[in-house]
Amino acid sequence: MWGLFALAATFVAFLVLLILQNRPGAQPSVSDIPTEGIVAAEVASRYVVPNEAPVVTQLADVEALRRVHPDFYSDLRDGDWLVRYPGLLIVYRREEGRIVKIETIDE
């Protein structure tokens, strides 16, 4: 008898949690936010950035980029994030939680 009651209580709790999670207007969880958005927010918390949406990309082949622009990419590595605002380029190393380089750029 008590086993059936425990099963019914667990089922009701599961249904309530399922309904609460899928209701309209529920806030997205952190896992629903794209990594690029998280990186942009982390950079904005460490440096004053323009009030515009940035273009965020992750470096994949720094060796090739170093051949083209050796000065800029000299101390960067694969996995670093480039956060670009109009007139500003920020390189962020997420695993260390720090900004590696800041450059102003001509558009």
LUMKOL-764847 format. One record per residue (C-alpha): z, y, x; residue in three letters; residue number from 1. Coordinates in steps of 0.05 Angstrom, whole numbers, plus 5000, padded with zeros to 4 digits. Layout:
    z    y    x type seq
    Z    Y    X  ALA NUM
...
END
This chain:
    z    y    x type seq
 5000 5000 5000  MET   1
 5019 5050 5055  TRP   2
 4958 5031 5094  GLY   3
 4913 5050 5035  LEU   4
 4950 5116 5028  PHE   5
 4941 5131 5102  ALA   6
 4866 5115 5097  LEU   7
 4858 5160 5036  ALA   8
 4896 5217 5070  ALA   9
 4852 5211 5132  THR  10
 4789 5211 5090  PHE  11
 4811 5274 5052  VAL  12
 4829 5310 5118  ALA  13
 4760 5291 5145  PHE  14
 4725 5319 5083  LEU  15
 4765 5384 5087  VAL  16
 4747 5394 5160  LEU  17
 4674 5378 5147  LEU  18
 4671 5429 5090  ILE  19
 4706 5483 5131  LEU  20
 4659 5471 5190  GLN  21
 4595 5475 5150  ASN  22
 4612 5532 5102  ARG  23
 4566 5593 5101  PRO  24
 4589 5648 5148  GLY  25
 4626 5601 5194  ALA  26
 4630 5630 5264  GLN  27
 4588 5594 5316  PRO  28
 4625 5555 5368  SER  29
 4618 5570 5442  VAL  30
 4573 5509 5449  SER  31
 4524 5541 5398  ASP  32
 4515 5603 5441  ILE  33
 4458 5597 5492  PRO  34
 4479 5596 5565  THR  35
 4438 5659 5577  GLU  36
 4481 5697 5527  GLY  37
 4545 5672 5560  ILE  38
 4519 5692 5629  VAL  39
 4500 5762 5603  ALA  40
 4570 5770 5573  ALA  41
 4603 5748 5638  GLU  42
 4562 5797 5678  VAL  43
 4577 5853 5629  ALA  44
 4651 5839 5636  SER  45
 4647 5849 5712  ARG  46
 4598 5907 5717  TYR  47
 4579 5967 5674  VAL  48
 4510 5950 5647  VAL  49
 4462 5988 5601  PRO  50
 4471 5979 5527  ASN  51
 4408 5938 5520  GLU  52
 4393 5864 5516  ALA  53
 4379 5835 5585  PRO  54
 4328 5783 5607  VAL  55
 4368 5726 5637  VAL  56
 4337 5671 5679  THR  57
 4363 5618 5726  GLN  58
 4335 5610 5796  LEU  59
 4302 5542 5808  ALA  60
 4262 5547 5873  ASP  61
 4293 5600 5919  VAL  62
 4255 5575 5980  GLU  63
 4188 5594 5948  ALA  64
 4216 5661 5926  LEU  65
 4243 5675 5996  ARG  66
 4173 5669 6025  ARG  67
 4149 5725 5979  VAL  68
 4210 5770 5981  HIS  69
 4253 5749 6041  PRO  70
 4299 5810 6039  ASP  71
 4320 5802 5966  PHE  72
 4327 5726 5963  TYR  73
 4357 5715 6032  SER  74
 4428 5699 6009  ASP  75
 4412 5670 5941  LEU  76
 4410 5597 5921  ARG  77
 4383 5552 5866  ASP  78
 4426 5558 5804  GLY  79
 4441 5632 5812  ASP  80
 4426 5674 5750  TRP  81
 4382 5736 5749  LEU  82
 4403 5786 5696  VAL  83
 4351 5841 5688  ARG  84
 4361 5907 5652  TYR  85
 4311 5965 5654  PRO  86
 4319 5992 5724  GLY  87
 4373 5942 5745  LEU  88
 4374 5871 5771  LEU  89
 4439 5833 5778  ILE  90
 4446 5765 5811  VAL  91
 4506 5725 5785  TYR  92
 4534 5661 5813  ARG  93
 4568 5630 5753  ARG  94
 4604 5572 5788  GLU  95
 4641 5624 5831  GLU  96
 4646 5675 5775  GLY  97
 4620 5732 5817  ARG  98
 4563 5780 5823  ILE  99
 4524 5764 5887  VAL 100
 4475 5823 5888  LYS 101
 4458 5886 5850  ILE 102
 4391 5921 5859  GLU 103
 4361 5981 5825  THR 104
 4287 5971 5811  ILE 105
 4228 6015 5794  ASP 106
 4195 5997 5729  GLU 107
END
